[in-house]
Amino acid sequence: MSLAAKLLASGTGWSVSDFVCTSGPRDPCYVEQHGAYSIALVTEGNFQYRTAQGSALMTPGSLLLGNVGACFECGHQHSQGDRCLAFHYAPEVFESVISAVPGARRLALAAPRLPPVPSVLALLAAMQALREESGGGKEEFQELALRLAGAVCATLNEQRSPSRRPPTPRDERRIAAALRRIEAQQGARLSLETLAAEAAVSSFHFLRIFEQVVGVTPGQYMLSMRLRHAAVRLRRSTDSIATVALDCGFDDLSTFNRQFRRATGFPPGAYRAQRVPAR
């Protein structure tokens, strides 16, 4: 496995690193172990992640979750390489986060993955933008690290999804191919019918297996991706809000403003002025 890691920032009981993996379908999987509580944002590529909490196909915008001491495997059966922004927490730091989340009791991450959900979109965009900025400071990373841990624990505590039959390897391959198409054409409007036809299944079957594999519907996933890319652009560029909206696949500014505010809690202009979301 070819894996390069770059430490971006660290402090007492926490760290954040940029991981780039170039493994592909022909590379073997190895059993690894989480040395700390781990929450990693996938920003490029997709891969299979297996741990005691279950298995999941990791996709751009999703969060890989790992408990300290837990063994895991990552595989690239469907594509080559990925990139992740990984936050690691010592048990005492993670315990302090859990104790502050209303209703949370367990000192453990109960799922292998958190799909791209609106509750953490603003944080994910801020994290990704900060990684690309050469002047990203330790204090900013630390604030995001703690906010991210709290948001993930709160979201997991609220979720009570029933168990369901795991997706078949064939279904997972179909969805992985669709995700590569979506990622390669960021901003493009790909219809459910188009994606289903390319997967050689009915629209209903594609919708069902996509939600089962990814955790959200195709429409929700593409909207989340467009909003995340827009949030990064707003933070990192001086392009007008209208330009950002159009480049990210929104037909008009009013729709973009409404969707962005609904997802992040801020109008685009206020988000850009604030730089780091207070959420």
Residue frames as qw, qx, qy, qz and C-alpha x, y, z in Angstrom:
[[0.000, 0.889, 0.458, 0.000, 0.00, 0.00, 0.00],
 [0.423, 0.248, 0.001, 0.872, 1.38, 3.40, -0.99],
 [0.284, -0.859, -0.425, -0.032, 0.36, 5.99, 1.58],
 [0.386, 0.294, -0.183, 0.855, 1.81, 9.45, 2.13],
 [0.366, -0.790, -0.480, 0.111, 0.95, 11.45, 5.25],
 [0.288, 0.431, -0.127, 0.846, 1.61, 15.11, 5.97],
 [0.321, -0.562, -0.594, 0.477, 1.07, 16.44, 9.48],
 [0.105, 0.703, 0.284, 0.644, -0.76, 19.76, 9.22],
 [0.233, -0.617, 0.284, -0.696, -1.18, 20.65, 12.89],
 [0.680, -0.251, -0.676, 0.133, -1.13, 19.07, 16.33],
 [0.252, -0.625, 0.312, -0.670, -1.56, 19.88, 20.00],
 [0.204, -0.231, 0.844, -0.439, -2.06, 18.15, 23.31],
 [0.468, 0.199, 0.805, -0.306, -4.19, 15.09, 22.57],
 [0.632, 0.659, 0.346, -0.216, -5.09, 15.90, 18.96],
 [0.269, -0.378, 0.557, 0.688, -3.59, 16.08, 15.48],
 [0.672, 0.627, 0.237, -0.315, -4.67, 16.53, 11.86],
 [0.368, -0.355, 0.682, 0.523, -2.93, 15.06, 8.83],
 [0.626, 0.539, -0.182, -0.533, -3.40, 15.00, 5.08],
 [0.607, -0.156, 0.771, 0.117, -3.31, 11.41, 3.75],
 [0.580, 0.542, -0.334, -0.509, -2.86, 10.55, 0.07],
 [0.678, -0.118, 0.726, 0.011, -3.18, 6.88, -0.93],
 [0.381, 0.508, -0.517, -0.574, -2.33, 5.56, -4.41],
 [0.356, -0.048, 0.933, -0.038, -3.42, 1.93, -3.92],
 [0.523, 0.204, -0.389, -0.730, -5.56, 0.29, -6.57],
 [0.901, -0.035, -0.038, -0.431, -7.58, -2.86, -7.28],
 [0.842, 0.257, -0.456, 0.132, -4.48, -5.07, -7.56],
 [0.109, 0.506, -0.616, 0.594, -2.97, -4.02, -4.24],
 [0.512, -0.295, -0.796, 0.131, -3.56, -6.29, -1.20],
 [0.425, -0.762, -0.066, -0.485, -5.43, -5.12, 1.89],
 [0.447, 0.165, -0.685, 0.551, -3.65, -5.03, 5.23],
 [0.512, -0.712, -0.479, 0.019, -5.06, -5.11, 8.73],
 [0.240, 0.447, -0.270, 0.819, -4.24, -1.84, 10.49],
 [0.415, -0.569, -0.633, 0.320, -5.10, -0.44, 13.91],
 [0.041, -0.861, -0.120, -0.492, -6.37, 2.98, 14.93],
 [0.525, 0.023, -0.499, 0.690, -3.92, 4.47, 17.41],
 [0.070, 0.173, 0.353, -0.917, -6.44, 7.12, 18.46],
 [0.402, 0.640, 0.587, -0.291, -10.07, 8.07, 17.90],
 [0.255, -0.120, 0.529, 0.801, -10.19, 8.96, 14.21],
 [0.435, 0.731, 0.436, -0.294, -12.51, 11.09, 12.08],
 [0.346, -0.241, 0.528, 0.737, -11.36, 11.48, 8.47],
 [0.499, 0.671, 0.145, -0.528, -12.97, 13.52, 5.71],
 [0.631, 0.155, 0.618, 0.442, -12.71, 11.85, 2.32],
 [0.165, 0.724, -0.047, -0.668, -12.05, 14.56, -0.27],
 [0.467, 0.521, -0.538, -0.470, -11.11, 12.45, -3.32],
 [0.338, 0.217, -0.907, -0.122, -11.67, 8.90, -4.53],
 [0.801, -0.303, 0.062, -0.512, -13.61, 6.04, -2.98],
 [0.320, 0.325, -0.875, 0.164, -12.59, 2.91, -1.09],
 [0.755, -0.401, -0.472, -0.216, -13.97, 0.12, 1.09],
 [0.056, -0.506, 0.597, -0.620, -13.54, 0.47, 4.85],
 [0.780, -0.288, -0.531, -0.163, -14.09, -2.44, 7.23],
 [0.022, 0.392, -0.641, 0.659, -13.98, -2.34, 11.00],
 [0.047, -0.186, -0.920, 0.342, -15.78, -3.84, 14.00],
 [0.306, 0.408, 0.362, -0.780, -18.64, -1.32, 13.61],
 [0.695, 0.555, 0.423, -0.174, -19.35, -2.54, 10.06],
 [0.513, 0.035, 0.507, 0.691, -18.35, -2.00, 6.45],
 [0.261, 0.848, 0.261, -0.380, -18.89, 1.04, 4.26],
 [0.607, 0.444, 0.276, 0.598, -17.93, 2.45, 0.89],
 [0.274, -0.659, -0.121, 0.690, -16.17, 5.73, 1.64],
 [0.419, 0.661, 0.435, 0.446, -16.97, 8.53, -0.80],
 [0.255, 0.256, -0.075, 0.929, -16.05, 12.22, -1.16],
 [0.365, -0.477, -0.029, -0.799, -17.79, 14.19, 1.59],
 [0.839, -0.406, -0.330, -0.151, -18.22, 11.20, 3.90],
 [0.213, -0.738, 0.532, -0.357, -16.47, 10.80, 7.24],
 [0.735, 0.077, -0.663, 0.121, -14.52, 7.67, 8.16],
 [0.535, -0.677, 0.228, -0.451, -14.92, 6.86, 11.86],
 [0.732, 0.164, -0.625, 0.214, -12.50, 4.80, 13.94],
 [0.670, -0.723, 0.011, -0.169, -12.26, 3.89, 17.62],
 [0.036, -0.749, 0.646, -0.144, -8.94, 3.83, 19.45],
 [0.404, -0.313, 0.854, -0.100, -7.39, 0.35, 19.31],
 [0.796, 0.364, 0.364, -0.319, -9.84, -0.92, 16.69],
 [0.423, -0.158, 0.720, 0.527, -8.50, -2.97, 13.79],
 [0.541, 0.679, 0.188, -0.460, -9.56, -2.06, 10.27],
 [0.557, 0.045, 0.618, 0.553, -8.93, -2.66, 6.57],
 [0.342, 0.711, -0.017, -0.615, -9.12, -0.33, 3.58],
 [0.581, 0.097, 0.713, 0.380, -9.43, -1.69, 0.04],
 [0.246, 0.557, -0.207, -0.765, -9.58, -0.16, -3.44],
 [0.532, 0.186, 0.816, 0.128, -11.46, -2.81, -5.38],
 [0.423, 0.745, 0.516, 0.010, -13.28, -0.31, -7.59],
 [0.290, 0.937, -0.010, 0.195, -10.87, 2.57, -8.17],
 [0.711, 0.172, -0.248, 0.635, -7.33, 3.90, -7.78],
 [0.329, 0.145, -0.291, 0.886, -6.34, 6.08, -4.84],
 [0.290, -0.826, -0.461, -0.145, -7.98, 8.49, -2.44],
 [0.257, 0.357, -0.317, 0.841, -7.23, 11.51, -0.28],
 [0.512, -0.678, -0.526, -0.032, -8.40, 12.15, 3.28],
 [0.002, 0.609, -0.331, 0.721, -8.07, 14.85, 5.91],
 [0.712, -0.303, -0.630, 0.064, -7.76, 12.91, 9.16],
 [0.283, -0.677, 0.310, -0.605, -8.30, 14.19, 12.70],
 [0.683, -0.081, -0.696, 0.207, -7.01, 12.06, 15.59],
 [0.422, -0.685, 0.137, -0.577, -8.00, 12.41, 19.24],
 [0.195, 0.207, -0.861, 0.422, -6.50, 10.96, 22.42],
 [0.361, -0.459, -0.811, -0.036, -9.08, 9.18, 24.65],
 [0.226, -0.492, -0.479, 0.691, -9.09, 11.98, 27.23],
 [0.098, 0.199, -0.203, -0.954, -9.81, 14.62, 24.58],
 [0.343, -0.199, -0.732, -0.554, -12.54, 12.52, 22.99],
 [0.328, -0.457, -0.780, 0.275, -14.07, 11.82, 26.39],
 [0.067, -0.390, -0.258, 0.881, -14.28, 15.56, 27.06],
 [0.260, 0.039, -0.461, -0.848, -16.17, 16.00, 23.78],
 [0.386, -0.306, -0.844, -0.213, -18.60, 13.15, 24.52],
 [0.253, -0.429, -0.664, 0.558, -19.35, 14.52, 27.99],
 [0.070, 0.346, 0.071, -0.933, -20.43, 17.83, 26.45],
 [0.291, -0.062, -0.659, -0.690, -22.85, 16.31, 23.90],
 [0.579, -0.088, 0.366, -0.723, -26.42, 16.17, 25.26],
 [0.911, 0.103, 0.088, -0.390, -27.66, 12.59, 25.47],
 [0.677, 0.472, -0.560, 0.065, -24.37, 10.99, 24.43],
 [0.769, -0.558, 0.254, -0.180, -23.18, 8.27, 26.79],
 [0.957, 0.004, 0.169, 0.237, -20.82, 5.88, 25.03],
 [0.173, -0.784, 0.442, 0.399, -17.13, 6.62, 24.58],
 [0.492, -0.010, 0.779, 0.389, -17.18, 5.04, 21.14],
 [0.369, 0.352, -0.337, -0.791, -18.08, 5.79, 17.55],
 [0.654, 0.110, 0.677, -0.319, -20.97, 3.43, 16.86],
 [0.765, 0.597, 0.215, -0.111, -20.77, 3.43, 13.04],
 [0.730, -0.050, 0.318, 0.603, -17.97, 3.02, 10.49],
 [0.253, 0.227, 0.359, 0.869, -19.02, 6.10, 8.55],
 [0.178, 0.656, 0.417, -0.604, -21.07, 9.26, 8.62],
 [0.487, 0.498, 0.545, 0.466, -22.47, 10.00, 5.14],
 [0.171, 0.161, 0.088, 0.968, -22.51, 13.53, 3.67],
 [0.178, -0.713, -0.675, 0.062, -25.20, 15.10, 5.85],
 [0.092, 0.818, 0.130, 0.553, -26.11, 18.81, 6.10],
 [0.595, -0.797, -0.105, 0.020, -25.37, 18.97, 9.83],
 [0.662, -0.505, 0.245, 0.497, -21.62, 18.92, 9.22],
 [0.642, 0.619, 0.270, 0.364, -21.36, 20.45, 5.72],
 [0.043, 0.973, -0.108, 0.198, -20.10, 23.85, 6.83],
 [0.597, -0.662, 0.440, 0.105, -17.41, 22.28, 8.98],
 [0.829, 0.112, 0.445, 0.321, -16.29, 19.98, 6.17],
 [0.476, 0.800, 0.140, 0.336, -15.95, 22.89, 3.76],
 [0.211, -0.935, 0.262, -0.117, -13.96, 24.89, 6.30],
 [0.766, -0.399, 0.467, 0.186, -11.67, 21.90, 6.93],
 [0.771, 0.358, 0.376, 0.367, -11.02, 21.31, 3.24],
 [0.268, 0.918, 0.020, 0.292, -10.39, 24.99, 2.56],
 [0.428, -0.841, 0.331, -0.008, -8.00, 25.27, 5.50],
 [0.849, -0.126, 0.418, 0.296, -5.99, 22.32, 4.19],
 [0.635, 0.573, 0.271, 0.441, -5.43, 24.16, 0.91],
 [0.010, -0.970, 0.066, -0.232, -4.33, 27.38, 2.60],
 [0.665, 0.311, -0.450, 0.510, -0.60, 27.58, 3.28],
 [0.013, 0.424, -0.414, 0.805, -1.25, 29.83, 6.28],
 [0.712, -0.457, -0.413, -0.337, -3.69, 27.59, 8.11],
 [0.064, -0.592, 0.569, -0.567, -2.98, 28.05, 11.82],
 [0.261, -0.009, -0.924, 0.280, -2.88, 25.59, 14.70],
 [0.240, 0.179, 0.547, -0.782, -5.65, 27.38, 16.59],
 [0.596, 0.245, -0.204, -0.737, -7.99, 27.22, 13.61],
 [0.552, 0.131, -0.805, -0.171, -7.34, 23.51, 13.11],
 [0.106, -0.042, -0.851, 0.512, -7.86, 22.82, 16.81],
 [0.422, 0.199, 0.297, -0.833, -11.18, 24.64, 16.82],
 [0.667, 0.232, -0.432, -0.562, -12.34, 22.70, 13.78],
 [0.380, 0.133, -0.910, 0.101, -11.13, 19.41, 15.31],
 [0.091, 0.136, 0.759, -0.630, -13.21, 19.88, 18.45],
 [0.532, 0.281, 0.069, -0.796, -16.26, 21.14, 16.56],
 [0.575, 0.237, -0.671, -0.403, -16.06, 18.20, 14.19],
 [0.231, 0.010, -0.936, 0.264, -15.87, 15.64, 16.98],
 [0.256, 0.229, 0.566, -0.749, -18.84, 17.23, 18.73],
 [0.570, 0.315, -0.181, -0.737, -20.92, 17.42, 15.55],
 [0.496, 0.178, -0.820, -0.223, -20.20, 13.79, 14.64],
 [0.099, -0.084, -0.893, 0.431, -21.05, 12.50, 18.12],
 [0.375, 0.282, 0.356, -0.808, -24.26, 14.55, 18.22],
 [0.588, 0.294, -0.413, -0.631, -25.33, 13.34, 14.78],
 [0.409, 0.094, -0.908, -0.020, -24.62, 9.69, 15.60],
 [0.070, 0.131, 0.767, -0.624, -26.53, 10.06, 18.86],
 [0.493, 0.313, 0.141, -0.800, -29.58, 11.32, 16.96],
 [0.548, 0.274, -0.626, -0.483, -29.51, 8.61, 14.33],
 [0.575, -0.102, 0.748, -0.315, -31.43, 5.42, 14.99],
 [0.563, 0.370, -0.494, -0.550, -31.39, 3.69, 11.63],
 [0.914, -0.088, 0.308, -0.248, -32.76, 0.13, 11.45],
 [0.397, -0.365, 0.769, 0.343, -30.47, -2.69, 10.38],
 [0.744, 0.532, 0.010, -0.403, -30.81, -3.71, 6.74],
 [0.929, 0.133, 0.252, 0.234, -29.33, -6.24, 4.35],
 [0.324, -0.613, 0.358, 0.626, -25.80, -5.23, 3.33],
 [0.572, 0.677, -0.188, -0.422, -25.34, -4.27, -0.35],
 [0.946, 0.118, 0.238, 0.184, -24.02, -6.96, -2.68],
 [0.494, -0.387, 0.374, 0.682, -20.51, -6.60, -4.20],
 [0.341, 0.415, 0.608, 0.584, -22.16, -6.10, -7.60],
 [0.076, -0.914, -0.383, -0.109, -24.32, -3.27, -6.30],
 [0.453, -0.758, 0.085, 0.461, -21.30, -1.68, -4.63],
 [0.495, -0.049, 0.497, 0.711, -19.35, -1.80, -7.92],
 [0.185, 0.685, 0.557, 0.432, -22.24, -0.10, -9.70],
 [0.239, -0.946, -0.211, 0.063, -22.41, 2.71, -7.16],
 [0.558, -0.522, 0.247, 0.596, -18.63, 3.14, -7.10],
 [0.420, 0.256, 0.530, 0.691, -18.70, 3.66, -10.88],
 [0.013, -0.847, -0.443, -0.292, -21.50, 6.21, -10.52],
 [0.441, -0.836, -0.054, 0.323, -19.55, 8.06, -7.83],
 [0.537, -0.214, 0.376, 0.724, -16.50, 8.29, -10.10],
 [0.236, 0.558, 0.540, 0.584, -18.73, 9.76, -12.83],
 [0.229, -0.918, -0.318, -0.057, -20.20, 12.31, -10.41],
 [0.546, -0.666, 0.107, 0.497, -16.77, 13.26, -9.05],
 [0.511, 0.027, 0.464, 0.723, -15.30, 13.64, -12.56],
 [0.057, 0.535, 0.466, 0.702, -18.12, 15.96, -13.63],
 [0.222, -0.458, -0.529, 0.679, -18.42, 18.24, -10.61],
 [0.160, 0.383, 0.033, -0.909, -21.12, 20.81, -11.14],
 [0.288, -0.002, -0.717, -0.635, -22.85, 18.80, -13.89],
 [0.656, -0.019, 0.344, -0.672, -26.48, 17.87, -13.48],
 [0.216, 0.137, -0.943, -0.214, -26.67, 14.10, -13.86],
 [0.693, -0.194, -0.074, -0.691, -30.19, 12.73, -13.81],
 [0.644, -0.223, 0.674, -0.284, -31.27, 9.64, -11.90],
 [0.876, 0.410, 0.170, -0.187, -32.28, 8.07, -15.22],
 [0.496, 0.743, -0.446, 0.064, -28.82, 8.66, -16.72],
 [0.174, -0.556, 0.764, -0.279, -26.97, 7.20, -13.74],
 [0.764, -0.011, 0.562, -0.316, -29.34, 4.23, -13.55],
 [0.824, 0.545, -0.045, -0.147, -28.99, 3.51, -17.28],
 [0.329, 0.705, -0.612, 0.146, -25.19, 3.54, -17.01],
 [0.342, -0.363, 0.795, -0.346, -25.47, 1.12, -14.07],
 [0.406, 0.015, -0.819, -0.405, -27.82, -1.10, -16.15],
 [0.094, -0.348, -0.859, 0.364, -30.55, -1.11, -13.51],
 [0.077, -0.770, -0.542, -0.328, -33.94, 0.55, -13.09],
 [0.013, 0.630, -0.160, 0.759, -34.14, 4.03, -11.62],
 [0.712, -0.591, 0.004, -0.379, -35.88, 2.67, -8.51],
 [0.943, -0.161, -0.131, 0.258, -33.26, -0.02, -7.95],
 [0.527, 0.410, -0.187, 0.721, -30.43, 2.47, -8.46],
 [0.267, -0.687, 0.098, -0.669, -32.01, 4.92, -6.02],
 [0.857, -0.481, -0.042, -0.182, -32.40, 2.18, -3.41],
 [0.903, -0.060, -0.106, 0.412, -28.89, 0.76, -3.66],
 [0.335, 0.584, -0.151, 0.724, -27.27, 4.21, -3.88],
 [0.436, -0.697, 0.130, -0.554, -28.88, 5.27, -0.62],
 [0.941, -0.336, -0.036, -0.001, -27.95, 1.93, 0.94],
 [0.815, 0.164, -0.104, 0.546, -24.27, 2.19, -0.09],
 [0.301, 0.470, -0.098, 0.824, -23.67, 5.93, 0.30],
 [0.226, -0.361, -0.640, 0.639, -26.11, 6.79, 3.08],
 [0.249, 0.545, 0.172, -0.782, -27.98, 9.52, 1.19],
 [0.690, 0.582, 0.427, -0.052, -29.91, 9.67, -2.10],
 [0.615, 0.254, 0.303, 0.683, -28.16, 10.60, -5.38],
 [0.058, 0.836, 0.238, 0.492, -29.82, 14.02, -5.36],
 [0.535, -0.844, 0.011, 0.021, -28.79, 14.70, -1.78],
 [0.785, -0.251, 0.225, 0.519, -25.24, 13.54, -2.48],
 [0.486, 0.444, 0.292, 0.694, -24.81, 15.76, -5.57],
 [0.150, -0.903, -0.168, -0.365, -26.34, 18.76, -3.81],
 [0.680, -0.700, 0.072, 0.207, -24.07, 18.26, -0.82],
 [0.729, -0.010, 0.261, 0.633, -21.03, 18.01, -3.11],
 [0.282, 0.673, 0.266, 0.630, -21.98, 21.20, -5.01],
 [0.359, -0.904, -0.090, -0.216, -22.58, 23.10, -1.77],
 [0.767, -0.507, 0.128, 0.372, -19.30, 21.89, -0.26],
 [0.618, 0.216, 0.270, 0.706, -17.35, 22.95, -3.33],
 [0.036, 0.821, 0.238, 0.518, -19.13, 26.30, -3.31],
 [0.559, -0.827, -0.038, 0.030, -18.27, 26.85, 0.36],
 [0.750, -0.251, 0.203, 0.578, -14.60, 26.12, -0.34],
 [0.411, 0.498, 0.309, 0.699, -14.63, 28.54, -3.29],
 [0.206, -0.906, -0.206, -0.307, -16.27, 31.26, -1.19],
 [0.662, -0.707, 0.073, 0.238, -13.56, 30.91, 1.41],
 [0.702, -0.234, 0.353, 0.572, -10.56, 30.64, -0.93],
 [0.386, 0.340, 0.449, 0.731, -11.42, 32.94, -3.86],
 [0.057, 0.387, 0.184, -0.901, -12.62, 36.47, -4.53],
 [0.057, -0.240, -0.752, -0.612, -15.01, 35.35, -7.27],
 [0.442, -0.177, 0.049, -0.878, -18.48, 36.83, -7.06],
 [0.499, 0.022, 0.757, -0.422, -21.16, 34.77, -5.33],
 [0.746, 0.482, 0.077, -0.454, -23.06, 34.53, -8.62],
 [0.471, 0.588, -0.643, -0.139, -19.99, 33.13, -10.39],
 [0.139, -0.277, 0.909, -0.279, -19.43, 30.56, -7.66],
 [0.644, 0.207, 0.529, -0.512, -23.08, 29.52, -7.78],
 [0.739, 0.549, -0.151, -0.361, -23.09, 29.02, -11.56],
 [0.320, 0.564, -0.762, 0.001, -19.73, 27.24, -11.62],
 [0.197, -0.172, 0.900, -0.350, -20.96, 24.82, -8.96],
 [0.075, -0.205, -0.927, -0.305, -24.04, 23.84, -10.94],
 [0.111, 0.569, 0.625, -0.523, -26.79, 26.12, -9.60],
 [0.322, 0.578, 0.581, 0.474, -29.14, 27.62, -12.16],
 [0.034, -0.809, -0.149, -0.568, -29.83, 30.87, -10.36],
 [0.194, 0.387, -0.527, 0.731, -28.54, 32.88, -7.44],
 [0.576, -0.380, 0.175, -0.703, -31.73, 32.80, -5.38],
 [0.952, -0.097, -0.253, -0.142, -31.80, 28.98, -5.38],
 [0.650, 0.266, -0.495, 0.512, -28.13, 28.86, -4.41],
 [0.101, -0.452, 0.385, -0.798, -28.63, 31.38, -1.59],
 [0.773, -0.312, 0.038, -0.551, -31.58, 29.42, -0.21],
 [0.950, 0.010, -0.307, 0.049, -29.87, 26.03, -0.39],
 [0.493, 0.378, -0.483, 0.616, -26.59, 27.34, 1.02],
 [0.289, -0.453, 0.349, -0.767, -28.27, 29.00, 3.97],
 [0.887, -0.232, -0.073, -0.393, -30.36, 25.92, 4.68],
 [0.902, 0.109, -0.356, 0.219, -27.25, 23.71, 4.71],
 [0.541, 0.222, -0.398, 0.707, -24.78, 25.93, 6.58],
 [0.334, -0.713, -0.495, 0.368, -26.95, 28.31, 8.58],
 [0.188, -0.606, 0.081, 0.768, -25.43, 31.36, 6.83],
 [0.585, 0.791, 0.089, -0.153, -26.09, 33.30, 3.62],
 [0.842, 0.297, 0.015, 0.451, -23.11, 32.95, 1.23],
 [0.213, 0.778, -0.152, 0.570, -21.91, 36.50, 1.87],
 [0.554, -0.721, 0.260, -0.326, -22.00, 36.10, 5.65],
 [0.968, -0.142, 0.128, 0.162, -20.23, 32.73, 5.41],
 [0.674, 0.503, -0.069, 0.537, -17.45, 34.27, 3.31],
 [0.052, -0.805, 0.209, -0.553, -17.05, 37.20, 5.73],
 [0.743, -0.592, 0.210, -0.230, -16.96, 34.96, 8.78],
 [0.293, 0.604, -0.741, -0.001, -14.34, 32.58, 7.35],
 [0.193, 0.049, -0.960, 0.198, -14.87, 29.88, 9.99],
 [0.502, -0.467, -0.490, -0.539, -18.46, 28.79, 10.73],
 [0.194, -0.314, 0.605, -0.705, -19.69, 29.34, 14.28],
 [0.824, -0.067, -0.107, -0.552, -21.72, 26.15, 14.23]]
